[in-house]
Amino acid sequence: NVLDDLQSLSPKWAFLTIHTGPAAKVLSDGRNAHLIQEPPAWWLPKLLARWDMHRFTAHGPGFYVLLRAK
């Protein structure tokens, strides 16, 4: 799981940028390069299960979060 990997690489803090819309590029099989295109409401429970949130900023088709290890 990518979020588990990020958690192990971020023992104190994590600053993540999550784009919630389609990418400009496509994969060789024709799928959009952003395989997961979900709104913040889908992402936040997954992030909050691993970190405490210190800042959330909506930005364009995505958001930034500053997270601290639990």
Backbone as CSV, one residue per row, in Angstrom:
resi,resn,N_x,N_y,N_z,CA_x,CA_y,CA_z,C_x,C_y,C_z
1,ASN,0.845,-1.172,0.000,0.000,0.000,0.000,0.897,1.243,0.000
2,VAL,0.646,2.147,-0.908,1.470,3.351,-1.043,1.385,4.223,0.208
3,LEU,0.214,4.344,0.801,0.095,5.167,2.005,0.888,4.570,3.163
4,ASP,0.923,3.252,3.266,1.750,2.613,4.292,3.225,2.908,4.048
5,ASP,3.652,2.859,2.791,5.044,3.179,2.451,5.364,4.629,2.799
6,LEU,4.465,5.550,2.460,4.680,6.960,2.798,4.764,7.157,4.311
7,GLN,3.925,6.444,5.040,3.948,6.553,6.495,5.291,6.080,7.046
8,SER,5.823,4.992,6.514,7.106,4.482,7.013,8.263,5.412,6.653
9,LEU,8.124,6.168,5.566,9.166,7.099,5.141,9.029,8.474,5.798
10,SER,7.940,8.676,6.529,7.661,9.978,7.160,7.461,9.781,8.658
11,PRO,8.539,9.503,9.408,8.368,9.180,10.824,7.860,10.340,11.677
12,LYS,8.026,11.578,11.210,7.555,12.725,11.995,6.481,13.521,11.263
13,TRP,6.797,13.990,10.058,5.899,14.858,9.296,5.807,14.382,7.857
14,ALA,4.681,14.708,7.226,4.511,14.460,5.792,3.775,15.653,5.190
15,PHE,4.245,16.103,4.044,3.550,17.130,3.273,3.181,16.473,1.957
16,LEU,1.894,16.305,1.711,1.427,15.605,0.518,0.604,16.540,-0.353
17,THR,0.776,16.386,-1.640,-0.050,17.053,-2.635,-0.818,15.956,-3.355
18,ILE,-2.130,16.032,-3.326,-2.952,15.003,-3.958,-3.820,15.662,-5.017
19,HIS,-3.649,15.216,-6.243,-4.427,15.712,-7.380,-5.639,14.807,-7.522
20,THR,-6.815,15.372,-7.576,-8.036,14.569,-7.556,-8.705,14.438,-8.919
21,GLY,-8.080,14.955,-9.956,-8.663,14.887,-11.289,-7.780,14.113,-12.247
22,PRO,-8.171,14.071,-13.500,-7.401,13.322,-14.491,-6.067,13.994,-14.809
23,ALA,-5.101,13.169,-15.157,-3.790,13.655,-15.599,-3.851,13.987,-17.084
24,ALA,-2.874,14.723,-17.552,-2.783,15.033,-18.979,-2.276,13.826,-19.768
25,LYS,-1.612,12.903,-19.102,-1.012,11.744,-19.773,-1.869,10.505,-19.597
26,VAL,-1.681,9.573,-20.511,-2.335,8.275,-20.410,-1.266,7.190,-20.384
27,LEU,-1.605,6.069,-19.783,-0.704,4.927,-19.739,-0.719,4.211,-21.082
28,SER,0.218,3.310,-21.275,0.315,2.605,-22.560,-0.931,1.782,-22.871
29,ASP,-1.689,1.403,-21.832,-2.918,0.635,-22.062,-4.143,1.532,-22.266
30,GLY,-3.922,2.864,-22.302,-5.007,3.796,-22.570,-5.671,4.377,-21.335
31,ARG,-5.346,3.854,-20.151,-5.935,4.399,-18.920,-5.264,5.713,-18.558
32,ASN,-6.004,6.559,-17.858,-5.431,7.819,-17.390,-4.322,7.519,-16.393
33,ALA,-3.272,8.332,-16.402,-2.132,8.116,-15.506,-2.513,8.279,-14.032
34,HIS,-3.546,9.038,-13.730,-4.042,9.130,-12.355,-5.096,8.038,-12.177
35,LEU,-4.656,6.908,-11.689,-5.557,5.762,-11.564,-6.623,5.973,-10.493
36,ILE,-6.297,6.737,-9.472,-7.270,7.038,-8.414,-7.639,8.512,-8.521
37,GLN,-8.873,8.785,-8.889,-9.380,10.155,-9.006,-10.593,10.277,-8.089
38,GLU,-10.300,10.570,-6.828,-11.348,10.640,-5.812,-11.281,11.985,-5.097
39,PRO,-12.406,12.456,-4.566,-12.442,13.748,-3.866,-11.769,13.653,-2.496
40,PRO,-11.517,14.814,-1.878,-10.904,14.811,-0.547,-11.659,13.949,0.467
41,ALA,-12.974,13.913,0.390,-13.760,13.116,1.342,-13.398,11.633,1.281
42,TRP,-12.907,11.170,0.163,-12.458,9.780,0.021,-11.066,9.611,0.609
43,TRP,-10.193,10.599,0.388,-8.801,10.533,0.835,-8.634,10.757,2.329
44,LEU,-9.360,11.709,2.894,-9.102,12.132,4.274,-9.203,11.013,5.308
45,PRO,-10.203,10.141,5.277,-10.222,9.053,6.269,-8.990,8.150,6.172
46,LYS,-8.499,7.934,4.966,-7.310,7.100,4.778,-6.071,7.781,5.355
47,LEU,-5.968,9.092,5.161,-4.833,9.838,5.700,-4.919,9.940,7.220
48,LEU,-6.117,10.224,7.733,-6.287,10.419,9.174,-6.151,9.120,9.965
49,ALA,-6.241,7.988,9.301,-5.986,6.709,9.968,-4.503,6.541,10.276
50,ARG,-3.658,7.302,9.578,-2.208,7.154,9.709,-1.523,8.357,10.347
51,TRP,-2.088,9.550,10.169,-1.463,10.789,10.633,-2.504,11.690,11.289
52,ASP,-2.016,12.671,12.041,-2.853,13.775,12.517,-2.688,14.923,11.525
53,MET,-3.786,15.550,11.145,-3.718,16.620,10.154,-3.492,17.966,10.838
54,HIS,-2.520,18.709,10.326,-2.242,20.043,10.851,-2.674,21.136,9.888
55,ARG,-2.774,20.814,8.616,-3.229,21.813,7.657,-3.821,21.096,6.440
56,PHE,-4.921,21.652,5.955,-5.563,21.186,4.721,-5.810,22.415,3.870
57,THR,-5.369,22.378,2.629,-5.591,23.490,1.716,-6.091,22.948,0.386
58,ALA,-7.315,23.307,0.022,-7.822,22.953,-1.305,-7.098,23.821,-2.320
59,HIS,-6.728,23.220,-3.430,-5.982,23.958,-4.450,-6.298,23.366,-5.816
60,GLY,-7.002,24.137,-6.644,-7.339,23.652,-7.986,-8.039,22.306,-7.906
61,PRO,-7.638,21.384,-8.767,-8.259,20.050,-8.745,-7.528,19.110,-7.787
62,GLY,-7.357,19.548,-6.563,-6.669,18.710,-5.587,-6.523,19.429,-4.268
63,PHE,-5.566,18.973,-3.463,-5.348,19.591,-2.157,-3.954,19.273,-1.645
64,TYR,-3.535,20.090,-0.672,-2.292,19.886,0.062,-2.659,19.529,1.490
65,VAL,-1.856,18.676,2.116,-2.034,18.395,3.540,-0.676,18.360,4.227
66,LEU,-0.644,18.909,5.419,0.519,18.790,6.289,0.095,17.864,7.414
67,LEU,0.811,16.763,7.543,0.425,15.701,8.461,1.546,15.422,9.453
68,ARG,1.166,15.065,10.671,2.142,14.702,11.699,1.886,13.264,12.133
69,ALA,2.961,12.537,12.367,2.832,11.145,12.794,2.045,11.058,14.097
70,LYS,1.245,10.013,14.220,0.464,9.798,15.454,1.360,9.248,16.536
